[in-house]
Amino acid sequence: MTERAGGVIHKGIQLTVIGDKLKIGDKAPNFEAADNLFSPEMVSFSESAGKVRLINVIVSVNTGVCDPQIRRFSEAIGKYGDDVVCYTVSVDLPIAQETWCSSAGIENIKMVSDYRDMAFGKAYGTYVKELRVEQRSIFIVDADDTIRYVEYVPEFGQHPDYDAALAALAEVVG
């Protein structure tokens, strides 16, 4: 597995990111992640095959950047109805994700947790080795499972380029 030293920065410290960076045109890897703390069943990316997917990767639901990031994408995808599935991925426990969504009134995204084995992070190149969290990233995947937009945010405290991601989403949806 590839390790990218200095792949992301947190408070001036360069950290290692595990996994290859994906590029536009790559096939989106399938992944499984938890959506329930007490169930062995996992959510599979393939469950949304044939739809456009926005994958919103965050560090943690309870941070000053992740909170508005989730809200921004949740609000934006609402206009697409069933044509777009939005996954928000973090290593927060599923119960923490559920509690946050309930208190924030977020209903139109699928929160999934990579806490068990970091399978998503390894497949998408977002696993921050030293902190065992995800690197903030955005992926837009078309109905044929091809990545059409990707952004790996280089610094923990930096917001993604919302406008670019949402313009790419609009283009993919048509």
N, C-alpha and C positions, 0 to 999 in steps of 0.2 A: 504494500500500500504506500502510495506517495506521501511524503511529509514535506510541506512547504514552510520552511523556516521563515519567520517574518511575514506570514500570509495575512495577518491581521494585527492591528495595534490596539492596545488598551492602556490608557493613561501613560502613553509614551513607551510602553514596553512591547517589544515585538514578540508575538506568540506564534506557535506552530499550528498550521491547519493540516488535517489529515484528509487525504482523498484528492483526486484530480479535479481541476477546475473544468466544469462543463462549458461548452461553447454553443453559440447559435448554430443550429443544424444537427447537433447531436441528438440521438434518441434519448428520451428521458428514461432514466432507470426506474424500474418498479421499486417500490419500497413498502415496508410494513412498519406501522407505528401504533402505539397504544392510544386508545381514546377512553379507556376505563381502567382504573387502577387495579380493580379486583377481578378482572377477567383475563384469561389467557388469550382470548381472541384479539386479533390485531386488525387494524384498518389497512387495506391494501390500496395503493395508488391505482391499480388496475380496475378497482370497483367503479371508477369514473371514466373508464375508457370511452372514447367517442365524443368526449366533451372537451371544451377548452378549460385549462386549469391554470390558476394563478397560485403559485406556491410562495407563501410569505414566510420567510425564515427569520425568527427573532431570537434574542438572547434569553429574555425572560419576560413574562407578562407584566411584572411589577417594576418596570424601569421607565424612566422619563422619555425614552425614545420609542420603546416597544409599544407602550400604551397608545400613543397617537398613531403609530404605524398600523396597528391592527384596526383601529377605528377608521382610519383613512381608507384602507382597502375594503373594509366591510361596507362602508357607505358607498364606495364607488362601484362595487360589483352588484349591489342591490338592483341596479337598473337593468342588469342582464338576465335576471330571473334564473331559470334552470339551464341556460346556455353556458354558464360559467360556474365552475366549482372552485372555491377558494380554500386551500389548506393553509393553516398557520401552524408552523412546526417550531417546537422548542423542546428543551429537556425538562421543563416544569412538569411536575406530576399531574396526571390527568385531573385529579380533584382540584388542584390549584387553578388549572386552566378553566375548568367548569365554573368554579366560584368566581373567577375574574369575569368571565363572559356573562354570568348571571347579573353581577353587580353593574356591569357596563352596558347591559341590554343588547349584547351582540348575539345574533341568532343566525345570520346567513353565511357563516364560515364554519369550516370543519377544523376544530382544534385537535392536533395530534401531538403525542409526546414521543420523543426519541430516547427517553430515559433508560430503557431496558438495555439496548445494545449498540446504540449510536449507528444503526444501520443506514438511516437516512443521511446522516452527516458523512459517513464514509462514502456512500454512493454519489452524493452531490458535492463533495469536497467542502463541507462546512463545519467539520468536527474540529473544535479548538482543543487541542491536546492538553495543554496545561490547566485549563479550567473546566474541561468536560461540559462545554456548552456549544451552541451553534454560532457560526459567523452569520451576521445579518446579511441576508441575500434575498433576491427576488428572481423567480423563474416563471416564465409564461410558456406553457406547453399547448400546442394545438391539438385538435381532435385526432390526429394521426400519431401522437406521442413524440412529436419533434419539438425541440426547444426553439422558441422563436424570440425570446428575450432572456437575458441573464445579467444580473448585477451582483457582484460580491462587494459589499461595502467594506472599505479598507480599515475603518476605525470604528470601534464599538459605539462611541457616542455620536456617530454621524448618521443622519437620516438617509434612506435610499432616495433615489431620484424618482419621486412619485409621478411627476408629469411624464417622464420618459416611459416609465412602466405602464402607466394607464393609457398613454397614446399607443404603445405596442399592443396592449390588450385590445383596445378598440379596433386596431387594424386586423388582428387575428380573428376577432369575432366577426368583423365585416360589418 
